[in-house]
Amino acid sequence: MNNKNLFIIVLLLIFGLSSCTSVKKTLGLEKDVPNEFLIEKRDPLTLPPDYNILPPDSNAKINENKEPTSSLKSIFDKSLGSQKKSSSANVPSNTRSIENDILKQIK
């Protein structure tokens, strides 16, 4: 009888305590659902103070880069023009002059 009474008491305690919400939360049987109406509101988005300032003009960099290219083009044109006029025996010396002109432009 003692085992039977002990079992009944434990069973009643389990059913009694399971009805308590704090015990359910402790055991993980009840989930906390956030209330969608209690969400904190945030300030609206604002523009940064420097938004109207434009970045530096990228076209200036492109124009600066075109100048050396055009000078190299003129070097090639001059060298190729003189190469057409020269004989086939002088071809290696003209290529050396082209290389020297290019190296001067790079330096």
Beta strands, then each sheet from edge to edge (+ up, - down):
end
